[in-house]
Amino acid sequence: MTQNSLFRQCLADIPEEQKAEFELSFGIAERICEILKARNLTQKDFARQLHKRESEISKWLTGRHNFTVQTIARIEAALGCKLIQVAQ
């Protein structure tokens, strides 16, 4: 019981902005994984498409990578689909 309350306290102490950042990063990583799976592409295949090392793609897919707009645009172009939608 002590561990659960400690965990809840740790979560409560994380600033909302940081929680939102984590949520976006994990969401993008999950979306990439879904697309790769649907297309039967491996991390290695994806890395080749983007001219990246497989280890870098692996880091991206953990959800802890800080994606730039440029990187998102390159990924969308390589995959031929949108990762995120911007409201009009």
C-alpha positions in Angstrom: 0.0 0.0 0.0 2.9 2.4 0.8 4.4 1.9 -2.7 1.1 2.7 -4.4 0.7 6.0 -2.5 4.3 6.9 -3.2 3.7 6.2 -6.8 0.6 8.3 -6.9 2.4 11.1 -5.1 5.3 11.0 -7.6 2.8 11.2 -10.5 1.0 14.1 -8.8 4.3 16.0 -8.5 4.9 15.9 -12.3 4.0 19.3 -13.8 1.0 19.1 -16.2 3.2 20.5 -19.1 5.6 17.6 -18.7 2.7 15.1 -18.6 1.4 16.5 -21.8 4.8 16.3 -23.4 5.1 12.6 -22.4 1.6 11.9 -23.7 2.4 13.4 -27.1 5.7 11.6 -27.4 4.2 8.2 -26.5 1.3 8.8 -28.8 3.5 9.6 -31.8 5.7 6.5 -31.0 2.5 4.3 -30.7 1.2 5.7 -34.0 4.5 4.9 -35.8 4.5 1.4 -34.4 0.9 0.8 -35.6 1.8 2.0 -39.1 4.9 -0.2 -39.2 3.0 -3.2 -38.0 0.1 -2.6 -40.5 2.7 -2.4 -43.3 4.8 -5.4 -42.1 7.8 -3.1 -41.8 10.6 -3.7 -39.3 12.5 -1.0 -37.5 15.4 -1.9 -39.8 13.2 -1.3 -42.9 12.0 2.0 -41.4 15.6 3.1 -40.6 16.7 2.5 -44.1 13.8 4.6 -45.5 14.9 7.5 -43.3 18.6 6.9 -43.7 18.9 6.5 -39.9 20.6 3.9 -37.7 18.2 1.3 -36.4 19.3 2.2 -32.8 18.0 5.7 -33.4 14.6 4.4 -34.6 14.5 2.1 -31.5 14.9 5.2 -29.3 12.1 6.9 -31.1 9.8 4.0 -30.6 10.3 4.0 -26.8 8.2 7.2 -26.6 10.9 9.1 -24.9 12.2 11.0 -27.9 11.5 14.7 -28.3 10.2 14.8 -31.9 10.8 18.0 -33.8 8.4 19.2 -36.4 11.0 18.5 -39.0 11.4 14.9 -37.9 7.6 14.4 -37.8 7.4 15.8 -41.4 10.2 13.4 -42.6 8.5 10.4 -40.9 5.1 11.4 -42.5 6.7 11.7 -45.9 8.5 8.3 -45.6 5.3 6.5 -44.4 2.9 8.4 -46.7 0.5 9.2 -43.9 -0.2 11.7 -41.1 1.1 11.0 -37.6 -0.7 14.0 -36.0 -3.6 16.2 -37.1 -3.6 20.0 -36.6 -7.0 21.5 -36.1 -8.1 23.9 -38.9 
